[in-house]
Amino acid sequence: MKRDRLAAIMGRTITAMVAGAGCALVGGVVGVALRADLAAVGAVVGASAWLSAHQGLVRRQLRLRLDQLQNSVAAANTELARLCNHHARQLEALTGLYGTLAFRVPLPPLGGFAISADLASLVVREVMLRRPRTIIEFGSGVSTVILGQLAKRLQEQDGLPRTVVSFDHSREYAEATRLMLEAHGLAGAASVVWAPLEPARRDGCSTALTYSTSVLAAKVPGEVDLVLVDGPPAFDGDARGRREAVVAIASRLRDGSLVLFDDARRDRCSIEETAQAVGGTVTYVEDEKGSALLVYQRGAGGVE
């Protein structure tokens, strides 16, 4: 009997111990979960507090970024509109060029190193209005073909002979231009002269590379009515060689003749110096590369 009571007491003791251990285990798990939840809540509260404390800074940064994006979009739209207008003007000028002059074969691409379509349109307008008898060009290429076609058309209209002479510092370019003239049936309307570069000298000092003065003196015919300046190359951005080329033929310019410059936006300083040296007034035209028209006035400059 005593043995049975002892077993019962031990069973109840073991049951109580197991129950206590289970409660302790459950309590520990609940405690860990509760601490995790409290930590998460604390993080959220902390983030909310940071945002509340710094919401002005966050708003300013967002507004700044939005303004930057809006400015970028506005700049892109402005550039796109500029490019569209530019290409529209070039296309309009090219259409007018082909509508005015009957070329035997299509012209090479205009623009870049070659004459741009809007400058070509300006050249056509000035030649048709002024009807020059003698045209000199510095720097041959597509523009030589256009000048030759204009000379041919004017001669057909009034029967007066025209002369177009283009000078080029490169044998290769000069020959390529001659081939273009032949392809357009203009070999007799314009000629190309190779004129190697040499240092120009003024007051005994070398100033810039320009066309050989001996070649210019021998090949520039009579009095000149119009000059198109697109050479020699502006080495390292120095366009003084173009100024010296015009100065070299200043004595051949007819009073009131026109000197037309390409790349006027880049060469403005040199063009102003040319006007002071030879005499005349300059008008600038805003086209693809900038153009300038110098109307020569004999006796107004420092060079006769």
WOBEL-V458747 format. One record per pair of residues at least 6 apart in sequence whose ideal C-beta (glycine too) atoms are under 7 Angstrom apart, sorted by the first residue. I is the first residue (numbers start at 0). J is the second residue. Records with the same first field share a line. If there is no record, write none. Layout:
I=J, J
This chain:
88=117
89=115, 116, 117, 287
92=116, 117, 119, 120
93=109, 116
95=120
96=116, 119, 120, 123
99=123
100=148, 149, 152
102=148, 183
103=183, 184
104=182, 183
106=141, 144
107=113, 141
109=115, 116, 119, 141
110=116, 287
113=140, 141
114=140, 141, 142, 229, 261
115=286, 287, 288
117=286, 287
118=261, 286, 287, 290
119=142, 145
121=284, 286, 290
122=142, 145, 227, 259
123=149
125=257, 259
126=149, 225
129=224, 225, 257
130=153
131=224, 225
132=159, 161, 162, 224
133=162, 220, 221, 222, 223, 224
134=146, 150, 162, 163, 224, 225
135=164, 219, 223, 226, 248
136=142, 143, 146, 165, 166, 227
137=166, 210, 228, 229, 230, 231, 241, 244
138=167, 229, 230, 231
139=165, 167, 172, 173, 176, 191
140=172, 176
142=227, 229
143=165, 176, 180, 189, 191
144=179, 180, 183, 185
146=163, 189, 227
147=163, 180, 185, 188, 189
148=183, 185
150=161, 163, 188, 189
151=185, 188
153=161
154=160, 161
162=220
163=188, 189
164=190, 192, 218, 219, 220
165=176, 189, 191
166=192, 194, 210
167=173, 176, 191, 193, 194, 230
168=194, 195, 196, 210, 230, 231
170=193
173=191, 193
176=191
177=191
180=186, 189
192=214, 218
194=210, 211, 214, 215
195=211
196=208, 209, 210, 231
197=208, 211
198=205, 208
199=206, 207, 209, 243
200=206
206=239, 243
207=237, 239, 240, 243
208=231, 234, 240
209=231, 240, 243, 244, 247
210=231, 244
212=247
215=247, 248
219=248, 251
222=251, 253
223=248, 251, 252, 253, 256
224=253, 256
225=256, 257
226=245, 258, 259
227=259
228=241, 245, 258, 259, 260, 261
229=261
231=240, 241, 244
233=265, 266
238=265, 266, 269
239=269
241=266, 269
242=269, 272, 273, 276
245=258, 273, 277
246=276, 277, 302
249=277, 302
250=303
252=295
254=295, 296, 297
255=294, 295
256=295
257=292, 294
258=293, 295
259=290, 292
260=266, 270, 290, 291
261=288, 290
262=288, 289
263=270, 283, 289, 290, 291
264=288, 289
270=281, 291
271=281
273=293
274=281, 293
275=300, 301
276=300, 301, 302
277=295, 300, 302
278=295, 296, 297, 298, 299, 300
279=293, 294, 295, 296, 299, 300
280=294
281=291, 292, 293
282=291, 292
283=289, 291
284=290, 292
